Amino acid sequence: MSVKIKRIYGDLLPDPKDGYRILVDRLWPRGVSKVKAELDEWDKQIGPSNDLRKWFGHDPEKYPEFKQRYIAELDANPATPDFLQLIKEKTAAGPVVLLFGAKDETHNQAVVLQDYLAQHGIQ
């Protein structure tokens, strides 16, 4: 099926087409109700480390290096194989949406994660 990304603030109410909804931020998005978010899962272990997140600060100029560092973290993260397996299983059953809280919709960890999944044959 497919893996899409969405900003949790921009589209809090789930669309029936969303499928399986996973928040991929390490921190819970400020001001978002856990009940209203209607997540299937919050996979905070797959988000960038606190040090990397703070270093990046959502500065678009740092994005290329952020992407490299985050991919290195994903490769070394013991939670990554289970996450990849989960996404494979869920995409076999229907669409998956990776939710993120960043304002910048093109320079964030969900974009990197979506590319990372594609590189592992999960689209």
C-alpha positions as CSV (number, residue, x, y, z in Angstrom):
1,M,0.0,0.0,0.0
2,S,1.5,3.4,0.9
3,V,3.2,5.4,3.6
4,K,2.2,9.0,3.8
5,I,3.2,11.8,6.2
6,K,0.9,14.4,7.8
7,R,1.4,17.2,10.3
8,I,-0.6,16.4,13.4
9,Y,-1.6,20.0,13.9
10,G,-2.8,20.5,10.4
11,D,-5.1,17.5,10.2
12,L,-5.8,16.4,13.7
13,L,-9.0,14.6,12.9
14,P,-8.2,11.3,11.1
15,D,-9.3,10.8,7.6
16,P,-10.8,7.4,6.9
17,K,-8.2,7.1,4.2
18,D,-5.3,7.5,6.7
19,G,-5.2,3.9,7.7
20,Y,-2.8,3.1,10.5
21,R,-1.7,6.4,12.3
22,I,1.7,6.5,14.0
23,L,3.1,9.6,15.7
24,V,6.9,9.5,15.1
25,D,7.9,12.4,17.4
26,R,10.0,11.7,20.5
27,L,8.0,14.4,22.4
28,W,4.2,14.7,22.5
29,P,3.0,17.6,20.4
30,R,2.1,20.6,22.6
31,G,-1.6,21.3,22.9
32,V,-2.7,18.1,21.2
33,S,-5.2,15.9,23.1
34,K,-4.2,12.2,23.2
35,V,-7.8,11.3,22.8
36,K,-8.5,13.5,19.8
37,A,-5.3,12.5,18.0
38,E,-6.8,9.0,17.6
39,L,-3.4,7.4,17.1
40,D,-2.9,3.7,16.6
41,E,0.6,4.1,18.0
42,W,3.1,6.6,19.3
43,D,6.6,5.3,18.4
44,K,8.7,7.8,20.2
45,Q,11.8,5.5,20.1
46,I,12.0,5.9,16.4
47,G,12.2,9.7,16.6
48,P,15.6,11.5,16.5
49,S,17.5,11.6,19.8
50,N,17.1,14.6,22.0
51,D,20.6,15.8,21.2
52,L,20.0,15.6,17.5
53,R,16.6,17.2,17.7
54,K,18.0,20.1,19.7
55,W,21.0,20.5,17.4
56,F,18.8,20.6,14.3
57,G,16.3,23.1,15.8
58,H,14.3,22.8,12.5
59,D,16.9,24.9,10.7
60,P,16.5,24.2,7.0
61,E,20.2,24.9,6.4
62,K,21.1,22.0,8.8
63,Y,18.6,19.6,7.2
64,P,21.1,17.8,4.9
65,E,23.4,17.0,7.8
66,F,20.3,16.3,10.1
67,K,19.2,13.7,7.5
68,Q,22.5,12.0,7.5
69,R,22.8,11.9,11.3
70,Y,19.2,10.7,11.7
71,I,19.7,7.9,9.2
72,A,22.8,6.9,11.2
73,E,20.7,6.9,14.4
74,L,18.0,4.8,12.7
75,D,20.7,2.3,11.5
76,A,22.0,2.0,15.0
77,N,18.7,2.0,16.8
78,P,17.7,-1.4,18.2
79,A,14.0,-0.4,17.8
80,T,14.4,0.1,14.0
81,P,14.0,-3.6,12.9
82,D,10.7,-3.9,14.9
83,F,9.5,-0.6,13.4
84,L,10.3,-1.7,9.9
85,Q,8.5,-5.0,10.5
86,L,5.4,-3.2,11.9
87,I,5.3,-0.9,8.9
88,K,5.6,-3.8,6.5
89,E,2.7,-5.6,8.2
90,K,0.5,-2.5,8.3
91,T,1.2,-1.5,4.7
92,A,0.2,-5.0,3.6
93,A,-3.2,-4.4,5.2
94,G,-3.7,-0.8,4.1
95,P,-2.2,2.7,4.2
96,V,0.0,4.1,7.0
97,V,0.3,7.7,8.0
98,L,3.4,9.0,9.9
99,L,2.4,12.0,12.0
100,F,4.7,14.7,13.1
101,G,4.4,18.0,14.9
102,A,7.0,20.2,13.1
103,K,5.8,23.4,11.4
104,D,8.1,22.8,8.4
105,E,6.5,20.1,6.4
106,T,9.5,19.5,4.1
107,H,12.4,19.5,6.6
108,N,11.5,17.1,9.4
109,Q,12.1,13.6,10.7
110,A,9.0,12.2,9.1
111,V,10.2,13.1,5.6
112,V,13.5,11.4,6.4
113,L,11.7,8.4,7.8
114,Q,9.5,8.1,4.8
115,D,12.6,8.0,2.5
116,Y,14.3,5.6,4.9
117,L,11.3,3.2,4.6
118,A,11.3,3.5,0.8
119,Q,15.0,2.6,0.8
120,H,14.1,-0.5,2.7
121,G,11.4,-1.4,0.2
122,I,8.4,0.0,2.1
123,Q,6.4,2.5,0.2
